[in-house]
Amino acid sequence: VGLSTNCVASKPPDTLRWEGDITGALVLLDQTRLPSVVDYLVCRDVETVERAIRTLQVRGAPAIGVAAAYGLCLGLQSVLSADDSNFFDRLTKVAALLAASRPTAVNLFFAIDRLTARAIELRGRASPSAIAAALLESAQQLEAEDRAMCAAIGAAGAPLFTDGMGVLTHCNAGGLATCGIGTALAGPLVAHQQGRHLHVFVDETRPLLQGARLTAWELMQHGVPCTLICDSMAAQVMREGRVQAVVVGADRIAANGDTANKIGTYGVAVLAKVHGIPFYVAAPVTTFDLTLASGSSIPIEQRASQEVTHWREHQLGPAGVSVYNPAFDVTPAHLITALITDRGLIREVNESGIRRVLGVSTAP
Ligand code: MRU
């Protein structure tokens, strides 16, 4: 009843791409305009990239990381012929600007740290322009690695999604949130491509509607049957027996497996537990933050009240009403059936299980 099968199979456009050499530009698919307008934003300076991340023109943890890496390269374009000390001063400022754009997704910090470390490694051995060229290569490598990690997550996750399953997802952790085929959507997508019949229930994901605007659009582009539901309908859809698995992405996973993801994810995990439905979190190794013992230390982004009181320019709530708008919540590890990573499945969702599969030894 009411299950949409009106799919248009074609490949969704790339989330981002770099054009040219070190003097080039970053081209982003503007996700705030989807699904009605497919438009690109050409970023020629770091300020435009920082704003694009902050305003969700580019969003999703892995895509934010890669965009920040390219943003750093853009920020260095003005100091290609500067001396070493001016170059490194500028690098510090640009890194700080990007790091302040969004606090929760750890991929952003991973990317900035990786490029900064590479620059420090080359300091004194290469000219500023040669260092900048090496950083562009690092950013391109990060993009390629992200694509490969998505493919590996798809391969690891696909066997979990068997013929005839209903799968519920929250927010958007598909190709639009990455440089590849996505994280949460990668397993169902590969299963679909292998010929299994799945039906994906897409939570609209208030307040910014990443599910309605992005996930539903993306699944339809891939020809995966899907049905859009309001967030408040998930419990009923589960009780009707339409959902056999839940899969979501992650913005940061602490050492014990507690997972920050889009606000509302925790509620979906509780619902899945009550209904005896497996709850999977899919993420690349770049989303794990083993420096944090548990989810209580994950910084949660607080966003503007306008996002709750309004939809774009249209007012929904009374002027002056008090608003709480955390962009993410933390799902405790005990509600997670398994983590789907590019290194394989982590079925023992705790610190030792995570360290064993990721191949990271226990901290001394
Ligand atoms: O605020 P957003 O749209 O950046 O939030 C995105 C999510 O919560 C995703 O689920 C997460 O980043 C994983 S994307 C592969």
Residues whose N, C-alpha, C, O or C-beta is under 5 A from the ligand:
A	BS01	MRU	R59 G60 A61 P62 H170 C171 N172 A173 A177 T183 Q210 G249 A250 D251 N261 K262
